[in-house]
């Protein structure tokens, strides 16, 4: 008896699974067929989707390139602290530890008097007057130095405050490099780079949202064109998913094709530019870095662009069909 | 059995399209509904397919009380009723074969069952050989036949035909009526709305006359009378 029940149950599960796969197959088939039979509508939708996806792609690359340029500038910004010859090793070590513990500090590098001299001489290798002057003095006039790299240039002020504490000032031979005209210049750079980063982020949000809306609207229009078809299927007794499914499939196809075209377009664009311009840079945008970024993050881009294409395509189809599938509830 | 009990339908506060209509149609009956444009024929059929909801009154079809029918069960109801729409409502991106097959797909028929049924119903409506034609390539009469083929493919218990002969020449019109009579013979309840006096007189079935949203006549084996 139990066995018979088991067999019946198994059979009904099998039949159900078969039905599900049959329905899924039909939805897929209908979606592909709709795509092929509405090719003019498809071309228009794909064109719009390709343009918006390409915009997003270029924006991501531009933003990465901009950030790279900003990081490069930021890495060059540091503070040099010149130590008095008279300070003890213990005082020096304490200062180094204190600096390392500051939250604004990314790294600290100690340069001894001898190293500092060597660097100074190397920097002025061509200048015989300076070289003879240092030799003539007989002593090393260059102070030991601590180079402090901040996490971001905007945090220099915090470090500066620490350096200006009387106990720390007492250890310094002269003012740190972050003072006077240099301080003003660095602050300007810091402000500009921060602004550029913000602009990058805002433009990604603005263009991203606009692109999503444009794609959604395009799909809404294509589905609006076929609202009678949806309503007819509804009247014939088709279930919600049996109606929506093919539209979702169709729009996923749009998404995949548009994403592929936009990736190919950007790839071709970079190849052409690198051939003709030999990797030049437009102001803050280093084209060779853009190309490097695109090549090295290709799979990330692929993932992002395909996800956007597919998710927005499918999502728009789901939302756009909904209004034509509603039953009349008004009496 | 179809039962309408004091059914009223109002559209946007205008004068009601149907006024307290009460009707009883037995299983396997063939009923002709006549009346001028605006008499409420189409509204009546739209209420039966639950395309619209009645403002008041009660509708029970095949034991299903429409007031208790949940939205998610509407597809189930519609699968049991075959409808031939006045404007055909064929799916423009599907050919003749696929249009008929679609009605079977949505009720979960297997491919083998579909392959067997579609050619048979296309033969009944005289469309053999037109399987691959798209709706846009067909004449009005042919489209009407596809719509009929689609509605009978599922062998519904009830068939509603809204002016199925409206756009056809007398010969085609008569062919369609013959198809409907044949289906009725096999046990399907048929509700037919028409303007065609000749058809009404010839088939001699129960005739319900609507005027200004009210039933003004209900006669067995009746002939057409000007309302």
Interface residues (C-beta under 8 A of the other chain):
Chain A: X19 X22 X23 X26 X33 X34 X37 X38 X228 X229 X232 X233 X234 X235 X236 X237 X238 X239 X242 X327 X328 X329 X330 X331
Chain B: X49 X50 X51 X52 X53 X54 X55 X56 X71 X74 X75 X76 X77 X78 X79 X83 X85 X89 X90 X91 X92 X93 X94 X102 X103 X105 X106 X107 X108 X110 X111 X150
